[in-house]
Amino acid sequence: MERNEGTVDRAVRVLLGLILLGLWAANKIPYKTVALIVGLIALITGLTGFCAIYKLLGINTCKEC
């Protein structure tokens, strides 16, 4: 798997994932299942630097890659 996310893109995804998972864990958000799934996907893609949707669409925000 090659990276296709830049540094800012990855940081935003990790932050968003952590926020959504925190809200899910604290029971402070409606649609808890959606928050859990989106939070996990954002966190995993941010940590790995690879987004399958970006790959399908031919998007690459990684300047070093």
CHARMM-style PDB file with segment names, atoms N, HN, CA, C and O in Angstrom:
ATOM      1  N   MET     1       0.835  -1.173   0.000  1.00  0.00      PROA
ATOM      2  CA  MET     1       0.000   0.000   0.000  1.00  0.00      PROA
ATOM      3  C   MET     1       0.887   1.245   0.000  1.00  0.00      PROA
ATOM      4  O   MET     1       1.737   1.408   0.875  1.00  0.00      PROA
ATOM      5  N   GLU     2       0.693   2.085  -0.943  1.00  0.00      PROA
ATOM      6  HN  GLU     2       0.002   1.952  -1.654  1.00  0.00      PROA
ATOM      7  CA  GLU     2       1.444   3.332  -0.988  1.00  0.00      PROA
ATOM      8  C   GLU     2       0.644   4.444  -0.322  1.00  0.00      PROA
ATOM      9  O   GLU     2      -0.586   4.449  -0.363  1.00  0.00      PROA
ATOM     10  N   ARG     3       1.347   5.373   0.285  1.00  0.00      PROA
ATOM     11  HN  ARG     3       2.346   5.369   0.318  1.00  0.00      PROA
ATOM     12  CA  ARG     3       0.678   6.498   0.928  1.00  0.00      PROA
ATOM     13  C   ARG     3       0.080   7.415  -0.130  1.00  0.00      PROA
ATOM     14  O   ARG     3       0.689   7.648  -1.174  1.00  0.00      PROA
ATOM     15  N   ASN     4      -1.101   7.927   0.139  1.00  0.00      PROA
ATOM     16  HN  ASN     4      -1.595   7.737   0.988  1.00  0.00      PROA
ATOM     17  CA  ASN     4      -1.710   8.894  -0.762  1.00  0.00      PROA
ATOM     18  C   ASN     4      -2.357  10.048   0.011  1.00  0.00      PROA
ATOM     19  O   ASN     4      -3.205  10.764  -0.522  1.00  0.00      PROA
ATOM     20  N   GLU     5      -1.945  10.220   1.268  1.00  0.00      PROA
ATOM     21  HN  GLU     5      -1.256   9.639   1.701  1.00  0.00      PROA
ATOM     22  CA  GLU     5      -2.439  11.315   2.092  1.00  0.00      PROA
ATOM     23  C   GLU     5      -1.270  12.150   2.581  1.00  0.00      PROA
ATOM     24  O   GLU     5      -0.257  11.613   3.028  1.00  0.00      PROA
ATOM     25  N   GLY     6      -1.412  13.450   2.494  1.00  0.00      PROA
ATOM     26  HN  GLY     6      -2.236  13.887   2.131  1.00  0.00      PROA
ATOM     27  CA  GLY     6      -0.390  14.357   2.985  1.00  0.00      PROA
ATOM     28  C   GLY     6      -0.448  14.506   4.498  1.00  0.00      PROA
ATOM     29  O   GLY     6      -1.338  13.965   5.155  1.00  0.00      PROA
ATOM     30  N   THR     7       0.511  15.244   5.039  1.00  0.00      PROA
ATOM     31  HN  THR     7       1.234  15.683   4.506  1.00  0.00      PROA
ATOM     32  CA  THR     7       0.622  15.406   6.488  1.00  0.00      PROA
ATOM     33  C   THR     7      -0.600  16.091   7.094  1.00  0.00      PROA
ATOM     34  O   THR     7      -1.126  15.628   8.106  1.00  0.00      PROA
ATOM     35  N   VAL     8      -1.051  17.173   6.499  1.00  0.00      PROA
ATOM     36  HN  VAL     8      -0.624  17.550   5.677  1.00  0.00      PROA
ATOM     37  CA  VAL     8      -2.217  17.890   7.025  1.00  0.00      PROA
ATOM     38  C   VAL     8      -3.462  17.017   6.921  1.00  0.00      PROA
ATOM     39  O   VAL     8      -4.258  16.963   7.859  1.00  0.00      PROA
ATOM     40  N   ASP     9      -3.637  16.345   5.814  1.00  0.00      PROA
ATOM     41  HN  ASP     9      -2.991  16.388   5.052  1.00  0.00      PROA
ATOM     42  CA  ASP     9      -4.768  15.444   5.602  1.00  0.00      PROA
ATOM     43  C   ASP     9      -4.785  14.363   6.685  1.00  0.00      PROA
ATOM     44  O   ASP     9      -5.834  14.077   7.261  1.00  0.00      PROA
ATOM     45  N   ARG    10      -3.641  13.774   6.957  1.00  0.00      PROA
ATOM     46  HN  ARG    10      -2.789  14.006   6.489  1.00  0.00      PROA
ATOM     47  CA  ARG    10      -3.548  12.726   7.971  1.00  0.00      PROA
ATOM     48  C   ARG    10      -3.862  13.265   9.358  1.00  0.00      PROA
ATOM     49  O   ARG    10      -4.573  12.619  10.127  1.00  0.00      PROA
ATOM     50  N   ALA    11      -3.337  14.447   9.685  1.00  0.00      PROA
ATOM     51  HN  ALA    11      -2.760  14.972   9.060  1.00  0.00      PROA
ATOM     52  CA  ALA    11      -3.561  15.037  11.010  1.00  0.00      PROA
ATOM     53  C   ALA    11      -5.049  15.332  11.229  1.00  0.00      PROA
ATOM     54  O   ALA    11      -5.583  15.087  12.311  1.00  0.00      PROA
ATOM     55  N   VAL    12      -5.706  15.853  10.205  1.00  0.00      PROA
ATOM     56  HN  VAL    12      -5.272  16.052   9.327  1.00  0.00      PROA
ATOM     57  CA  VAL    12      -7.138  16.156  10.315  1.00  0.00      PROA
ATOM     58  C   VAL    12      -7.930  14.872  10.516  1.00  0.00      PROA
ATOM     59  O   VAL    12      -8.860  14.837  11.323  1.00  0.00      PROA
ATOM     60  N   ARG    13      -7.576  13.831   9.799  1.00  0.00      PROA
ATOM     61  HN  ARG    13      -6.821  13.859   9.144  1.00  0.00      PROA
ATOM     62  CA  ARG    13      -8.282  12.555   9.928  1.00  0.00      PROA
ATOM     63  C   ARG    13      -8.100  11.949  11.320  1.00  0.00      PROA
ATOM     64  O   ARG    13      -9.057  11.455  11.915  1.00  0.00      PROA
ATOM     65  N   VAL    14      -6.876  11.986  11.833  1.00  0.00      PROA
ATOM     66  HN  VAL    14      -6.098  12.387  11.349  1.00  0.00      PROA
ATOM     67  CA  VAL    14      -6.626  11.441  13.167  1.00  0.00      PROA
ATOM     68  C   VAL    14      -7.392  12.238  14.210  1.00  0.00      PROA
ATOM     69  O   VAL    14      -8.017  11.655  15.096  1.00  0.00      PROA
ATOM     70  N   LEU    15      -7.354  13.556  14.120  1.00  0.00      PROA
ATOM     71  HN  LEU    15      -6.846  14.030  13.401  1.00  0.00      PROA
ATOM     72  CA  LEU    15      -8.069  14.405  15.070  1.00  0.00      PROA
ATOM     73  C   LEU    15      -9.574  14.157  15.002  1.00  0.00      PROA
ATOM     74  O   LEU    15     -10.224  13.998  16.036  1.00  0.00      PROA
ATOM     75  N   LEU    16     -10.127  14.123  13.797  1.00  0.00      PROA
ATOM     76  HN  LEU    16      -9.600  14.252  12.958  1.00  0.00      PROA
ATOM     77  CA  LEU    16     -11.552  13.852  13.622  1.00  0.00      PROA
ATOM     78  C   LEU    16     -11.922  12.481  14.186  1.00  0.00      PROA
ATOM     79  O   LEU    16     -12.937  12.336  14.867  1.00  0.00      PROA
ATOM     80  N   GLY    17     -11.095  11.483  13.897  1.00  0.00      PROA
ATOM     81  HN  GLY    17     -10.271  11.602  13.343  1.00  0.00      PROA
ATOM     82  CA  GLY    17     -11.352  10.134  14.403  1.00  0.00      PROA
ATOM     83  C   GLY    17     -11.351  10.087  15.919  1.00  0.00      PROA
ATOM     84  O   GLY    17     -12.222   9.458  16.520  1.00  0.00      PROA
ATOM     85  N   LEU    18     -10.386  10.743  16.544  1.00  0.00      PROA
ATOM     86  HN  LEU    18      -9.678  11.254  16.055  1.00  0.00      PROA
ATOM     87  CA  LEU    18     -10.318  10.753  18.003  1.00  0.00      PROA
ATOM     88  C   LEU    18     -11.510  11.484  18.614  1.00  0.00      PROA
ATOM     89  O   LEU    18     -12.054  11.043  19.626  1.00  0.00      PROA
ATOM     90  N   ILE    19     -11.914  12.586  18.014  1.00  0.00      PROA
ATOM     91  HN  ILE    19     -11.473  12.944  17.192  1.00  0.00      PROA
ATOM     92  CA  ILE    19     -13.076  13.332  18.519  1.00  0.00      PROA
ATOM     93  C   ILE    19     -14.338  12.483  18.422  1.00  0.00      PROA
ATOM     94  O   ILE    19     -15.096  12.381  19.387  1.00  0.00      PROA
ATOM     95  N   LEU    20     -14.563  11.878  17.266  1.00  0.00      PROA
ATOM     96  HN  LEU    20     -13.947  11.961  16.483  1.00  0.00      PROA
ATOM     97  CA  LEU    20     -15.773  11.060  17.094  1.00  0.00      PROA
ATOM     98  C   LEU    20     -15.775   9.854  18.027  1.00  0.00      PROA
ATOM     99  O   LEU    20     -16.814   9.512  18.591  1.00  0.00      PROA
ATOM    100  N   LEU    21     -14.632   9.212  18.194  1.00  0.00      PROA
ATOM    101  HN  LEU    21     -13.787   9.490  17.736  1.00  0.00      PROA
ATOM    102  CA  LEU    21     -14.568   8.061  19.100  1.00  0.00      PROA
ATOM    103  C   LEU    21     -14.752   8.493  20.554  1.00  0.00      PROA
ATOM    104  O   LEU    21     -15.352   7.769  21.348  1.00  0.00      PROA
ATOM    105  N   GLY    22     -14.243   9.659  20.896  1.00  0.00      PROA
ATOM    106  HN  GLY    22     -13.756  10.248  20.251  1.00  0.00      PROA
ATOM    107  CA  GLY    22     -14.459  10.182  22.245  1.00  0.00      PROA
ATOM    108  C   GLY    22     -15.918  10.485  22.514  1.00  0.00      PROA
ATOM    109  O   GLY    22     -16.436  10.162  23.582  1.00  0.00      PROA
ATOM    110  N   LEU    23     -16.583  11.103  21.554  1.00  0.00      PROA
ATOM    111  HN  LEU    23     -16.163  11.366  20.686  1.00  0.00      PROA
ATOM    112  CA  LEU    23     -18.015  11.382  21.692  1.00  0.00      PROA
ATOM    113  C   LEU    23     -18.819  10.089  21.761  1.00  0.00      PROA
ATOM    114  O   LEU    23     -19.778   9.987  22.526  1.00  0.00      PROA
ATOM    115  N   TRP    24     -18.427   9.112  20.968  1.00  0.00      PROA
ATOM    116  HN  TRP    24     -17.647   9.194  20.347  1.00  0.00      PROA
ATOM    117  CA  TRP    24     -19.104   7.812  20.990  1.00  0.00      PROA
ATOM    118  C   TRP    24     -18.947   7.162  22.358  1.00  0.00      PROA
ATOM    119  O   TRP    24     -19.915   6.651  22.920  1.00  0.00      PROA
ATOM    120  N   ALA    25     -17.729   7.181  22.895  1.00  0.00      PROA
ATOM    121  HN  ALA    25     -16.942   7.596  22.438  1.00  0.00      PROA
ATOM    122  CA  ALA    25     -17.470   6.547  24.187  1.00  0.00      PROA
ATOM    123  C   ALA    25     -18.191   7.261  25.325  1.00  0.00      PROA
ATOM    124  O   ALA    25     -18.586   6.623  26.301  1.00  0.00      PROA
ATOM    125  N   ALA    26     -18.366   8.564  25.213  1.00  0.00      PROA
ATOM    126  HN  ALA    26     -18.046   9.082  24.420  1.00  0.00      PROA
ATOM    127  CA  ALA    26     -19.023   9.346  26.257  1.00  0.00      PROA
ATOM    128  C   ALA    26     -20.543   9.369  26.105  1.00  0.00      PROA
ATOM    129  O   ALA    26     -21.235   9.992  26.910  1.00  0.00      PROA
ATOM    130  N   ASN    27     -21.060   8.704  25.092  1.00  0.00      PROA
ATOM    131  HN  ASN    27     -20.497   8.198  24.438  1.00  0.00      PROA
ATOM    132  CA  ASN    27     -22.511   8.694  24.832  1.00  0.00      PROA
ATOM    133  C   ASN    27     -23.072  10.096  24.675  1.00  0.00      PROA
ATOM    134  O   ASN    27     -24.168  10.379  25.157  1.00  0.00      PROA
ATOM    135  N   LYS    28     -22.340  10.974  24.012  1.00  0.00      PROA
ATOM    136  HN  LYS    28     -21.449  10.744  23.621  1.00  0.00      PROA
ATOM    137  CA  LYS    28     -22.748  12.366  23.863  1.00  0.00      PROA
ATOM    138  C   LYS    28     -23.169  12.715  22.437  1.00  0.00      PROA
ATOM    139  O   LYS    28     -23.216  13.893  22.082  1.00  0.00      PROA
ATOM    140  N   ILE    29     -23.469  11.729  21.629  1.00  0.00      PROA
ATOM    141  HN  ILE    29     -23.430  10.772  21.917  1.00  0.00      PROA
ATOM    142  CA  ILE    29     -23.755  12.012  20.229  1.00  0.00      PROA
ATOM    143  C   ILE    29     -24.901  11.111  19.748  1.00  0.00      PROA
ATOM    144  O   ILE    29     -24.945   9.930  20.093  1.00  0.00      PROA
ATOM    145  N   PRO    30     -25.815  11.657  18.964  1.00  0.00      PROA
ATOM    146  CA  PRO    30     -26.820  10.784  18.345  1.00  0.00      PROA
ATOM    147  C   PRO    30     -26.164   9.981  17.213  1.00  0.00      PROA
ATOM    148  O   PRO    30     -25.059  10.309  16.780  1.00  0.00      PROA
ATOM    149  N   TYR    31     -26.819   8.969  16.752  1.00  0.00      PROA
ATOM    150  HN  TYR    31     -27.717   8.703  17.103  1.00  0.00      PROA
ATOM    151  CA  TYR    31     -26.286   8.123  15.681  1.00  0.00      PROA
ATOM    152  C   TYR    31     -24.923   7.557  16.085  1.00  0.00      PROA
ATOM    153  O   TYR    31     -23.937   7.707  15.363  1.00  0.00      PROA
ATOM    154  N   LYS    32     -24.887   6.911  17.238  1.00  0.00      PROA
ATOM    155  HN  LYS    32     -25.688   6.789  17.824  1.00  0.00      PROA
ATOM    156  CA  LYS    32     -23.640   6.409  17.797  1.00  0.00      PROA
ATOM    157  C   LYS    32     -22.928   5.439  16.861  1.00  0.00      PROA
ATOM    158  O   LYS    32     -21.702   5.474  16.759  1.00  0.00      PROA
ATOM    159  N   THR    33     -23.669   4.580  16.180  1.00  0.00      PROA
ATOM    160  HN  THR    33     -24.665   4.552  16.262  1.00  0.00      PROA
ATOM    161  CA  THR    33     -23.041   3.599  15.297  1.00  0.00      PROA
ATOM    162  C   THR    33     -22.341   4.292  14.136  1.00  0.00      PROA
ATOM    163  O   THR    33     -21.238   3.900  13.754  1.00  0.00      PROA
ATOM    164  N   VAL    34     -22.963   5.304  13.580  1.00  0.00      PROA
ATOM    165  HN  VAL    34     -23.858   5.623  13.890  1.00  0.00      PROA
ATOM    166  CA  VAL    34     -22.351   6.061  12.481  1.00  0.00      PROA
ATOM    167  C   VAL    34     -21.083   6.753  12.966  1.00  0.00      PROA
ATOM    168  O   VAL    34     -20.063   6.739  12.276  1.00  0.00      PROA
ATOM    169  N   ALA    35     -21.144   7.359  14.157  1.00  0.00      PROA
ATOM    170  HN  ALA    35     -21.972   7.370  14.718  1.00  0.00      PROA
ATOM    171  CA  ALA    35     -19.968   8.031  14.717  1.00  0.00      PROA
ATOM    172  C   ALA    35     -18.836   7.037  14.937  1.00  0.00      PROA
ATOM    173  O   ALA    35     -17.676   7.357  14.679  1.00  0.00      PROA
ATOM    174  N   LEU    36     -19.154   5.843  15.408  1.00  0.00      PROA
ATOM    175  HN  LEU    36     -20.097   5.584  15.618  1.00  0.00      PROA
ATOM    176  CA  LEU    36     -18.135   4.823  15.627  1.00  0.00      PROA
ATOM    177  C   LEU    36     -17.476   4.408  14.317  1.00  0.00      PROA
ATOM    178  O   LEU    36     -16.249   4.342  14.234  1.00  0.00      PROA
ATOM    179  N   ILE    37     -18.267   4.133  13.310  1.00  0.00      PROA
ATOM    180  HN  ILE    37     -19.263   4.186  13.378  1.00  0.00      PROA
ATOM    181  CA  ILE    37     -17.726   3.672  12.033  1.00  0.00      PROA
ATOM    182  C   ILE    37     -16.897   4.767  11.357  1.00  0.00      PROA
ATOM    183  O   ILE    37     -15.777   4.510  10.914  1.00  0.00      PROA
ATOM    184  N   VAL    38     -17.432   5.971  11.276  1.00  0.00      PROA
ATOM    185  HN  VAL    38     -18.341   6.181  11.636  1.00  0.00      PROA
ATOM    186  CA  VAL    38     -16.709   7.077  10.640  1.00  0.00      PROA
ATOM    187  C   VAL    38     -15.446   7.409  11.429  1.00  0.00      PROA
ATOM    188  O   VAL    38     -14.399   7.678  10.841  1.00  0.00      PROA
ATOM    189  N   GLY    39     -15.541   7.390  12.755  1.00  0.00      PROA
ATOM    190  HN  GLY    39     -16.392   7.171  13.233  1.00  0.00      PROA
ATOM    191  CA  GLY    39     -14.377   7.660  13.587  1.00  0.00      PROA
ATOM    192  C   GLY    39     -13.274   6.638  13.394  1.00  0.00      PROA
ATOM    193  O   GLY    39     -12.101   7.001  13.298  1.00  0.00      PROA
ATOM    194  N   LEU    40     -13.635   5.367  13.337  1.00  0.00      PROA
ATOM    195  HN  LEU    40     -14.588   5.073  13.415  1.00  0.00      PROA
ATOM    196  CA  LEU    40     -12.637   4.319  13.120  1.00  0.00      PROA
ATOM    197  C   LEU    40     -11.991   4.425  11.745  1.00  0.00      PROA
ATOM    198  O   LEU    40     -10.775   4.289  11.610  1.00  0.00      PROA
ATOM    199  N   ILE    41     -12.803   4.666  10.735  1.00  0.00      PROA
ATOM    200  HN  ILE    41     -13.790   4.776  10.845  1.00  0.00      PROA
ATOM    201  CA  ILE    41     -12.262   4.792   9.382  1.00  0.00      PROA
ATOM    202  C   ILE    41     -11.318   5.990   9.290  1.00  0.00      PROA
ATOM    203  O   ILE    41     -10.232   5.887   8.719  1.00  0.00      PROA
ATOM    204  N   ALA    42     -11.733   7.119   9.851  1.00  0.00      PROA
ATOM    205  HN  ALA    42     -12.615   7.202  10.315  1.00  0.00      PROA
ATOM    206  CA  ALA    42     -10.878   8.309   9.821  1.00  0.00      PROA
ATOM    207  C   ALA    42      -9.570   8.065  10.560  1.00  0.00      PROA
ATOM    208  O   ALA    42      -8.506   8.447  10.075  1.00  0.00      PROA
ATOM    209  N   LEU    43      -9.636   7.440  11.715  1.00  0.00      PROA
ATOM    210  HN  LEU    43     -10.501   7.130  12.109  1.00  0.00      PROA
ATOM    211  CA  LEU    43      -8.437   7.172  12.505  1.00  0.00      PROA
ATOM    212  C   LEU    43      -7.503   6.204  11.790  1.00  0.00      PROA
ATOM    213  O   LEU    43      -6.298   6.447  11.727  1.00  0.00      PROA
ATOM    214  N   ILE    44      -8.028   5.131  11.260  1.00  0.00      PROA
ATOM    215  HN  ILE    44      -9.007   4.934  11.311  1.00  0.00      PROA
ATOM    216  CA  ILE    44      -7.195   4.129  10.576  1.00  0.00      PROA
ATOM    217  C   ILE    44      -6.558   4.706   9.324  1.00  0.00      PROA
ATOM    218  O   ILE    44      -5.367   4.502   9.089  1.00  0.00      PROA
ATOM    219  N   THR    45      -7.333   5.426   8.512  1.00  0.00      PROA
ATOM    220  HN  THR    45      -8.300   5.592   8.703  1.00  0.00      PROA
ATOM    221  CA  THR    45      -6.752   5.988   7.298  1.00  0.00      PROA
ATOM    222  C   THR    45      -5.731   7.068   7.627  1.00  0.00      PROA
ATOM    223  O   THR    45      -4.732   7.211   6.922  1.00  0.00      PROA
ATOM    224  N   GLY    46      -5.970   7.824   8.686  1.00  0.00      PROA
ATOM    225  HN  GLY    46      -6.782   7.708   9.258  1.00  0.00      PROA
ATOM    226  CA  GLY    46      -5.005   8.840   9.103  1.00  0.00      PROA
ATOM    227  C   GLY    46      -3.709   8.234   9.603  1.00  0.00      PROA
ATOM    228  O   GLY    46      -2.630   8.756   9.321  1.00  0.00      PROA
ATOM    229  N   LEU    47      -3.801   7.149  10.337  1.00  0.00      PROA
ATOM    230  HN  LEU    47      -4.677   6.725  10.566  1.00  0.00      PROA
ATOM    231  CA  LEU    47      -2.596   6.506  10.865  1.00  0.00      PROA
ATOM    232  C   LEU    47      -1.796   5.783   9.784  1.00  0.00      PROA
ATOM    233  O   LEU    47      -0.566   5.775   9.824  1.00  0.00      PROA
ATOM    234  N   THR    48      -2.483   5.180   8.826  1.00  0.00      PROA
ATOM    235  HN  THR    48      -3.483   5.186   8.793  1.00  0.00      PROA
ATOM    236  CA  THR    48      -1.780   4.440   7.779  1.00  0.00      PROA
ATOM    237  C   THR    48      -1.326   5.326   6.624  1.00  0.00      PROA
ATOM    238  O   THR    48      -0.355   5.001   5.941  1.00  0.00      PROA
ATOM    239  N   GLY    49      -2.022   6.446   6.399  1.00  0.00      PROA
ATOM    240  HN  GLY    49      -2.811   6.710   6.954  1.00  0.00      PROA
ATOM    241  CA  GLY    49      -1.672   7.329   5.299  1.00  0.00      PROA
ATOM    242  C   GLY    49      -2.228   6.869   3.963  1.00  0.00      PROA
ATOM    243  O   GLY    49      -1.827   7.375   2.915  1.00  0.00      PROA
ATOM    244  N   PHE    50      -3.138   5.925   3.989  1.00  0.00      PROA
ATOM    245  HN  PHE    50      -3.465   5.514   4.841  1.00  0.00      PROA
ATOM    246  CA  PHE    50      -3.720   5.399   2.763  1.00  0.00      PROA
ATOM    247  C   PHE    50      -5.237   5.464   2.830  1.00  0.00      PROA
ATOM    248  O   PHE    50      -5.840   5.037   3.815  1.00  0.00      PROA
ATOM    249  N   CYS    51      -5.851   5.998   1.784  1.00  0.00      PROA
ATOM    250  HN  CYS    51      -5.361   6.345   0.984  1.00  0.00      PROA
ATOM    251  CA  CYS    51      -7.301   6.073   1.665  1.00  0.00      PROA
ATOM    252  C   CYS    51      -7.716   5.376   0.371  1.00  0.00      PROA
ATOM    253  O   CYS    51      -7.292   5.770  -0.715  1.00  0.00      PROA
ATOM    254  N   ALA    52      -8.540   4.344   0.493  1.00  0.00      PROA
ATOM    255  HN  ALA    52      -8.884   4.024   1.376  1.00  0.00      PROA
ATOM    256  CA  ALA    52      -8.978   3.584  -0.675  1.00  0.00      PROA
ATOM    257  C   ALA    52      -9.825   4.436  -1.624  1.00  0.00      PROA
ATOM    258  O   ALA    52      -9.749   4.265  -2.841  1.00  0.00      PROA
ATOM    259  N   ILE    53     -10.621   5.342  -1.083  1.00  0.00      PROA
ATOM    260  HN  ILE    53     -10.683   5.480  -0.094  1.00  0.00      PROA
ATOM    261  CA  ILE    53     -11.445   6.210  -1.938  1.00  0.00      PROA
ATOM    262  C   ILE    53     -10.547   7.138  -2.747  1.00  0.00      PROA
ATOM    263  O   ILE    53     -10.794   7.360  -3.932  1.00  0.00      PROA
ATOM    264  N   TYR    54      -9.501   7.686  -2.113  1.00  0.00      PROA
ATOM    265  HN  TYR    54      -9.300   7.505  -1.150  1.00  0.00      PROA
ATOM    266  CA  TYR    54      -8.539   8.500  -2.857  1.00  0.00      PROA
ATOM    267  C   TYR    54      -7.929   7.684  -3.990  1.00  0.00      PROA
ATOM    268  O   TYR    54      -7.772   8.190  -5.101  1.00  0.00      PROA
ATOM    269  N   LYS    55      -7.586   6.437  -3.721  1.00  0.00      PROA
ATOM    270  HN  LYS    55      -7.714   6.026  -2.819  1.00  0.00      PROA
ATOM    271  CA  LYS    55      -6.984   5.566  -4.738  1.00  0.00      PROA
ATOM    272  C   LYS    55      -7.941   5.382  -5.914  1.00  0.00      PROA
ATOM    273  O   LYS    55      -7.532   5.479  -7.071  1.00  0.00      PROA
ATOM    274  N   LEU    56      -9.204   5.117  -5.620  1.00  0.00      PROA
ATOM    275  HN  LEU    56      -9.536   5.038  -4.680  1.00  0.00      PROA
ATOM    276  CA  LEU    56     -10.197   4.921  -6.682  1.00  0.00      PROA
ATOM    277  C   LEU    56     -10.398   6.168  -7.532  1.00  0.00      PROA
ATOM    278  O   LEU    56     -10.611   6.081  -8.741  1.00  0.00      PROA
ATOM    279  N   LEU    57     -10.327   7.345  -6.878  1.00  0.00      PROA
ATOM    280  HN  LEU    57     -10.154   7.416  -5.896  1.00  0.00      PROA
ATOM    281  CA  LEU    57     -10.556   8.601  -7.583  1.00  0.00      PROA
ATOM    282  C   LEU    57      -9.270   9.199  -8.170  1.00  0.00      PROA
ATOM    283  O   LEU    57      -9.323  10.203  -8.881  1.00  0.00      PROA
ATOM    284  N   GLY    58      -8.124   8.590  -7.876  1.00  0.00      PROA
ATOM    285  HN  GLY    58      -8.081   7.774  -7.298  1.00  0.00      PROA
ATOM    286  CA  GLY    58      -6.860   9.088  -8.396  1.00  0.00      PROA
ATOM    287  C   GLY    58      -6.346  10.327  -7.684  1.00  0.00      PROA
ATOM    288  O   GLY    58      -5.596  11.111  -8.266  1.00  0.00      PROA
ATOM    289  N   ILE    59      -6.744  10.512  -6.426  1.00  0.00      PROA
ATOM    290  HN  ILE    59      -7.353   9.876  -5.953  1.00  0.00      PROA
ATOM    291  CA  ILE    59      -6.329  11.678  -5.650  1.00  0.00      PROA
ATOM    292  C   ILE    59      -5.091  11.320  -4.841  1.00  0.00      PROA
ATOM    293  O   ILE    59      -4.996  10.223  -4.290  1.00  0.00      PROA
ATOM    294  N   ASN    60      -4.145  12.249  -4.771  1.00  0.00      PROA
ATOM    295  HN  ASN    60      -4.222  13.140  -5.218  1.00  0.00      PROA
ATOM    296  CA  ASN    60      -2.944  12.048  -3.953  1.00  0.00      PROA
ATOM    297  C   ASN    60      -2.577  13.404  -3.336  1.00  0.00      PROA
ATOM    298  O   ASN    60      -2.161  14.320  -4.044  1.00  0.00      PROA
ATOM    299  N   THR    61      -2.735  13.523  -2.013  1.00  0.00      PROA
ATOM    300  HN  THR    61      -3.074  12.778  -1.438  1.00  0.00      PROA
ATOM    301  CA  THR    61      -2.393  14.765  -1.323  1.00  0.00      PROA
ATOM    302  C   THR    61      -1.008  14.703  -0.703  1.00  0.00      PROA
ATOM    303  O   THR    61      -0.586  15.647  -0.035  1.00  0.00      PROA
ATOM    304  N   CYS    62      -0.300  13.608  -0.913  1.00  0.00      PROA
ATOM    305  HN  CYS    62      -0.642  12.842  -1.456  1.00  0.00      PROA
ATOM    306  CA  CYS    62       1.033  13.427  -0.351  1.00  0.00      PROA
ATOM    307  C   CYS    62       2.077  14.018  -1.303  1.00  0.00      PROA
ATOM    308  O   CYS    62       2.287  13.500  -2.400  1.00  0.00      PROA
ATOM    309  N   LYS    63       2.720  15.088  -0.883  1.00  0.00      PROA
ATOM    310  HN  LYS    63       2.550  15.509   0.008  1.00  0.00      PROA
ATOM    311  CA  LYS    63       3.715  15.739  -1.745  1.00  0.00      PROA
ATOM    312  C   LYS    63       5.034  14.979  -1.768  1.00  0.00      PROA
ATOM    313  O   LYS    63       5.782  15.073  -2.741  1.00  0.00      PROA
ATOM    314  N   GLU    64       5.335  14.217  -0.696  1.00  0.00      PROA
ATOM    315  HN  GLU    64       4.728  14.141   0.095  1.00  0.00      PROA
ATOM    316  CA  GLU    64       6.589  13.476  -0.632  1.00  0.00      PROA
ATOM    317  C   GLU    64       6.542  12.176  -1.431  1.00  0.00      PROA
ATOM    318  O   GLU    64       7.582  11.590  -1.733  1.00  0.00      PROA
ATOM    319  N   CYS    65       5.337  11.730  -1.770  1.00  0.00      PROA
ATOM    320  HN  CYS    65       4.493  12.206  -1.524  1.00  0.00      PROA
ATOM    321  CA  CYS    65       5.188  10.434  -2.423  1.00  0.00      PROA
ATOM    322  C   CYS    65       5.225  10.532  -3.930  1.00  0.00      PROA
ATOM    323  OT1 CYS    65       5.111   9.517  -4.618  1.00  0.00      PROA
TER     324      CYS     65
END
